[in-house]
């Protein structure tokens, strides 16, 4: 613990007065082991002041300008009203004083009055607001969340100018003391869903919660499922769209990711661009994403099944090409597919971990060189290279990184099933997957809704997107208490006739 010196004329020996304050003694004993805990002691106008703070967390410039200099001017005229006008809060609870210091605050002890005050001047390390790299769009807003909780909530409030916009704070992590905001629209979000979210948060008892990823694992319904049950997003506009449908968002301090819940499988295939474009091209792109899902999980398995069991299902001309391509390959189609799929995953992971310029080079050069080399060496067939390339591209069409990872994992057990039973094994694997999708829930909401159970009304914004003026009702799977979203917004056409 080190004392901070003030200019001459202000430094006085006030140890004897300070030692009578039990709160001061307790506070200094709590932080005496750390070198960044500082004390600032001075007298002015016959009044003795002691400031205690952690220099690594506070803004010294703001403290000097907005508190220290005004306090010097007051001198002996200091009063509760004056301190309150300087945004001070009188506090005599040692626990709250410790938390205040850990949040970037100054604790002021006034020795003669035996008072303790808390002032908040935290140091800001806020990253600039910029578009999320993993959720880029063509049209629409290009801002994104950063690591500052207050800044993230302000991005939402700037767009939702309604008093029903509700924020509830929770502190998670016994050591990290991470501040987490539960955000929802009062009067739209289901109170039972909000209560269930807060109930699950209350059960989290751990030393650290560094990001929403920690929270997700603690509160999701089925932690052993491959399918994510909570949507992660860094986009304020996507968060607001879900809030207005009656869902709940979790935003943690120190992370740029918001968690959206409850959610369905189809939410992972929706993008902000779908609503920034006209509905016909948006519908085409969305349906293309669902086709990519089927291709990504089944194409390698189809190749294995056809090559090993069902050559009769393809035309005779293609049979000659296929047999000529696989002739001389020293191992079965399953090993061939596994080798190439794992190679692609290795290239992808290397591209992520390396610096950007090098990572892009590794991805392109690695794919070309390895692909050409393994074919020339007779280890992999030409058709297998095409299958793996199409599969990899299809897996990356998903707007959500979590679902993209799930798609890449699912195809491996399907490949094994197809290698043993051909089309029968592939169909059994798909049946098991869809049974799991129908059985899974996200905070009481069926994961495969609106298909299972079937809600025809909600299909307006599932496989395709109808015009916005057709979607007057909120989806049932959001559990919104106020189901009316809008009135007939094209009534002008009828009134004008």
WORA-V525387 format. One record per residue. RES is the residue in one letter. PHI is phi in degrees with one decimal (NA if undefined). Layout:
res:RES phi:PHI
res:RES phi:PHI
//
This chain:
res:X phi:NA
res:X phi:-124.4
res:X phi:-86.7
res:X phi:-96.4
res:X phi:-85.1
res:X phi:-105.5
res:X phi:-59.4
res:X phi:-59.6
res:X phi:98.0
res:X phi:-112.1
res:X phi:-84.8
res:X phi:-135.3
res:X phi:-87.3
res:X phi:-124.0
res:X phi:-59.4
res:X phi:-65.8
res:X phi:-75.9
res:X phi:-68.1
res:X phi:-68.3
res:X phi:-77.5
res:X phi:-89.1
res:X phi:-66.8
res:X phi:-63.3
res:X phi:-62.2
res:X phi:-63.1
res:X phi:-64.7
res:X phi:-64.7
res:X phi:-67.2
res:X phi:-70.5
res:X phi:-67.7
res:X phi:-108.0
res:X phi:-66.7
res:X phi:-83.9
res:X phi:-111.7
res:X phi:-77.3
res:X phi:-90.4
res:X phi:-83.8
res:X phi:-122.0
res:X phi:-125.1
res:X phi:-126.2
res:X phi:-122.0
res:X phi:-161.2
res:X phi:-123.4
res:X phi:-151.4
res:X phi:62.6
res:X phi:80.2
res:X phi:-106.8
res:X phi:-99.4
res:X phi:-122.5
res:X phi:-132.6
res:X phi:-104.7
res:X phi:-120.2
res:X phi:-165.4
res:X phi:-102.0
res:X phi:-64.9
res:X phi:-79.9
res:X phi:-114.8
res:X phi:-106.4
res:X phi:-95.9
res:X phi:-69.4
res:X phi:-64.7
res:X phi:-64.5
res:X phi:-61.0
res:X phi:-66.6
res:X phi:-74.4
res:X phi:-101.1
res:X phi:-132.8
res:X phi:-66.4
res:X phi:-64.6
res:X phi:-60.3
res:X phi:-68.7
res:X phi:-61.8
res:X phi:-67.4
res:X phi:-70.0
res:X phi:58.8
res:X phi:-75.7
res:X phi:-84.5
res:X phi:-62.7
res:X phi:-145.3
res:X phi:-60.5
res:X phi:-63.9
res:X phi:-65.9
res:X phi:-67.8
res:X phi:-65.7
res:X phi:-66.6
res:X phi:-93.6
res:X phi:66.1
res:X phi:-93.0
res:X phi:-132.6
res:X phi:-69.1
res:X phi:-150.9
res:X phi:-123.0
res:X phi:-99.8
res:X phi:-61.9
res:X phi:-63.2
res:X phi:-71.4
res:X phi:-66.4
res:X phi:-63.5
res:X phi:-63.5
res:X phi:-63.3
res:X phi:-64.6
res:X phi:-68.8
res:X phi:-91.1
res:X phi:94.8
res:X phi:-113.5
res:X phi:-109.2
res:X phi:-102.7
res:X phi:-107.5
res:X phi:-106.4
res:X phi:-102.7
res:X phi:-64.6
res:X phi:-64.0
res:X phi:-94.0
res:X phi:54.7
res:X phi:-115.7
res:X phi:-133.0
res:X phi:-126.9
res:X phi:-117.5
res:X phi:-123.5
res:X phi:-109.0
res:X phi:-136.3
res:X phi:-72.7
res:X phi:-77.9
res:X phi:-102.4
res:X phi:-121.9
res:X phi:-75.6
res:X phi:-77.3
res:X phi:-62.9
res:X phi:-76.6
res:X phi:-145.4
res:X phi:-71.6
res:X phi:-61.8
res:X phi:-70.2
res:X phi:-93.3
res:X phi:-138.6
res:X phi:-70.9
res:X phi:-130.7
res:X phi:-88.1
res:X phi:-119.9
res:X phi:109.2
res:X phi:-68.1
res:X phi:-118.7
res:X phi:-106.6
res:X phi:-148.6
res:X phi:-67.1
res:X phi:-122.6
res:X phi:-88.4
res:X phi:-100.4
res:X phi:-62.6
res:X phi:-64.8
res:X phi:-64.0
res:X phi:-66.0
res:X phi:-67.7
res:X phi:-64.8
res:X phi:-62.7
res:X phi:-74.9
res:X phi:-65.4
res:X phi:-64.1
res:X phi:-98.4
res:X phi:-109.8
res:X phi:-95.9
res:X phi:-143.7
res:X phi:-66.0
res:X phi:-76.4
res:X phi:-66.8
res:X phi:-117.1
res:X phi:-126.3
res:X phi:-123.6
res:X phi:-97.8
res:X phi:-133.6
res:X phi:-113.8
res:X phi:-120.4
res:X phi:93.5
res:X phi:-66.4
res:X phi:-101.6
res:X phi:-78.4
res:X phi:50.7
res:X phi:-79.0
res:X phi:-85.6
res:X phi:-123.4
res:X phi:-104.7
res:X phi:-97.9
res:X phi:-116.1
res:X phi:-160.0
res:X phi:-100.6
res:X phi:-64.1
res:X phi:91.4
res:X phi:-115.0
res:X phi:-68.7
res:X phi:-71.0
res:X phi:-60.9
res:X phi:-67.1
res:X phi:-66.5
res:X phi:-61.1
res:X phi:-64.2
res:X phi:-67.9
res:X phi:-61.6
res:X phi:-67.3
res:X phi:-63.7
res:X phi:-67.8
res:X phi:-64.0
res:X phi:-66.8
res:X phi:-87.0
res:X phi:-74.5
res:X phi:-131.1
res:X phi:-150.0
res:X phi:-68.2
res:X phi:-139.1
res:X phi:-133.4
res:X phi:-94.6
res:X phi:-155.9
res:X phi:-59.0
res:X phi:-61.0
res:X phi:-64.3
res:X phi:-63.7
res:X phi:-56.6
res:X phi:-69.2
res:X phi:-77.8
res:X phi:-112.7
res:X phi:-69.9
res:X phi:-64.7
res:X phi:-124.5
res:X phi:-70.9
res:X phi:-98.7
res:X phi:-82.3
res:X phi:-69.7
res:X phi:-85.0
res:X phi:-67.8
res:X phi:-109.0
res:X phi:-138.1
res:X phi:-84.2
res:X phi:-102.6
res:X phi:-148.3
res:X phi:-111.8
res:X phi:-102.9
res:X phi:-62.9
res:X phi:-66.7
res:X phi:-69.3
res:X phi:-62.8
res:X phi:-64.8
res:X phi:-58.5
res:X phi:-73.6
res:X phi:-61.8
res:X phi:-72.8
res:X phi:-91.1
res:X phi:105.0
res:X phi:-90.6
res:X phi:-117.2
res:X phi:-117.4
res:X phi:-115.6
res:X phi:-126.6
res:X phi:-106.5
res:X phi:-68.8
res:X phi:89.3
res:X phi:-138.0
res:X phi:-98.1
res:X phi:-111.1
res:X phi:-107.0
res:X phi:-100.3
res:X phi:-112.7
res:X phi:-157.1
res:X phi:-69.9
res:X phi:-142.4
res:X phi:-121.5
res:X phi:-58.2
res:X phi:-72.3
res:X phi:-65.7
res:X phi:-73.8
res:X phi:-105.2
res:X phi:-104.4
res:X phi:-129.2
res:X phi:-60.3
res:X phi:-63.1
res:X phi:-61.3
res:X phi:-102.6
res:X phi:-91.9
res:X phi:-108.5
res:X phi:-68.1
res:X phi:-68.2
res:X phi:-69.7
res:X phi:-63.9
res:X phi:-64.1
res:X phi:-65.2
res:X phi:-60.9
res:X phi:-65.1
res:X phi:-65.3
res:X phi:-64.4
res:X phi:-62.8
res:X phi:-65.0
res:X phi:-67.6
res:X phi:-63.7
res:X phi:-63.8
res:X phi:-62.3
res:X phi:-64.4
res:X phi:-63.4
res:X phi:-64.5
res:X phi:-93.0
res:X phi:-113.1
res:X phi:-61.0
res:X phi:-61.5
res:X phi:-65.6
res:X phi:-63.3
res:X phi:-60.0
res:X phi:-64.0
res:X phi:-63.9
res:X phi:-68.1
res:X phi:-66.7
res:X phi:-95.2
res:X phi:-130.0
res:X phi:-127.6
res:X phi:-63.2
res:X phi:-70.6
res:X phi:-83.8
res:X phi:-109.3
res:X phi:-60.6
res:X phi:-60.7
res:X phi:-62.4
res:X phi:-75.7
res:X phi:-62.1
res:X phi:-62.2
res:X phi:-65.2
res:X phi:-65.1
res:X phi:-65.9
res:X phi:-67.1
res:X phi:-74.2
res:X phi:-89.2
res:X phi:-65.2
res:X phi:94.3
res:X phi:-71.1
res:X phi:-79.0
res:X phi:-140.7
res:X phi:-67.9
res:X phi:-58.0
res:X phi:-62.0
res:X phi:-65.2
res:X phi:-60.8
res:X phi:-67.3
res:X phi:-60.7
res:X phi:-59.9
res:X phi:-73.5
res:X phi:-64.2
res:X phi:-66.9
res:X phi:-61.7
res:X phi:-61.8
res:X phi:-64.7
res:X phi:-64.9
res:X phi:-63.3
res:X phi:-62.3
res:X phi:-65.0
res:X phi:-63.2
res:X phi:-64.2
res:X phi:-74.2
res:X phi:-77.8
res:X phi:-78.6
res:X phi:-55.3
res:X phi:-52.4
res:X phi:-59.5
res:X phi:-70.8
res:X phi:-61.5
res:X phi:-64.8
res:X phi:-64.3
res:X phi:-60.9
res:X phi:-62.5
res:X phi:-76.0
res:X phi:-65.1
res:X phi:-59.7
res:X phi:-63.7
res:X phi:-68.9
res:X phi:-66.2
res:X phi:-65.3
res:X phi:-59.2
res:X phi:-68.8
res:X phi:-68.5
res:X phi:-69.3
res:X phi:-71.1
res:X phi:-63.1
res:X phi:-80.8
res:X phi:75.8
res:X phi:-89.8
res:X phi:-135.0
res:X phi:-81.0
res:X phi:-60.9
res:X phi:-65.2
res:X phi:-62.9
res:X phi:-61.0
res:X phi:-62.9
res:X phi:-61.1
res:X phi:-65.0
res:X phi:-63.9
res:X phi:-63.8
res:X phi:-62.5
res:X phi:-63.4
res:X phi:-63.7
res:X phi:-63.8
res:X phi:-67.2
res:X phi:-89.0
res:X phi:-73.6
res:X phi:-62.9
res:X phi:-66.8
res:X phi:-102.1
res:X phi:-66.7
res:X phi:-63.6
res:X phi:-70.5
res:X phi:-61.8
res:X phi:-63.7
res:X phi:-61.1
res:X phi:-61.3
res:X phi:-67.0
res:X phi:-78.5
res:X phi:-62.7
res:X phi:-66.4
res:X phi:-68.4
res:X phi:-63.5
res:X phi:-66.7
res:X phi:-63.9
res:X phi:-65.1
res:X phi:-61.2
res:X phi:-68.2
res:X phi:-71.2
res:X phi:-93.3
res:X phi:-126.0
res:X phi:66.1
res:X phi:-61.7
res:X phi:-63.1
res:X phi:-63.7
res:X phi:-62.1
res:X phi:-66.5
res:X phi:-60.7
res:X phi:-62.1
res:X phi:-65.2
res:X phi:-62.2
res:X phi:-62.7
res:X phi:-61.8
res:X phi:-72.7
res:X phi:-63.3
res:X phi:-62.4
res:X phi:-63.1
res:X phi:-73.2
res:X phi:-84.6
res:X phi:-69.2
res:X phi:-133.2
res:X phi:-126.4
res:X phi:52.8
res:X phi:84.8
res:X phi:-99.3
res:X phi:-57.0
res:X phi:-66.7
res:X phi:-99.7
res:X phi:-68.2
res:X phi:-95.2
res:X phi:-86.3
res:X phi:-140.5
res:X phi:-73.9
res:X phi:-79.2
res:X phi:-126.4
res:X phi:-59.8
res:X phi:-61.0
res:X phi:-79.2
res:X phi:-69.9
res:X phi:-62.3
res:X phi:-133.1
res:X phi:-122.1
res:X phi:-72.8
res:X phi:-134.5
res:X phi:-119.3
res:X phi:-74.3
res:X phi:-55.1
res:X phi:-59.1
res:X phi:-73.5
res:X phi:-88.6
res:X phi:-98.4
res:X phi:-82.7
res:X phi:-110.1
res:X phi:-73.5
res:X phi:-64.7
res:X phi:-67.0
res:X phi:-71.7
res:X phi:-85.4
res:X phi:60.5
res:X phi:-68.5
res:X phi:-79.9
res:X phi:-103.7
res:X phi:-80.4
res:X phi:-81.0
res:X phi:-93.6
res:X phi:-160.7
res:X phi:-91.1
res:X phi:-65.2
res:X phi:-82.2
res:X phi:-113.3
res:X phi:-64.5
res:X phi:-60.1
res:X phi:-69.2
res:X phi:-72.8
res:X phi:-65.9
res:X phi:-80.4
res:X phi:-84.2
//
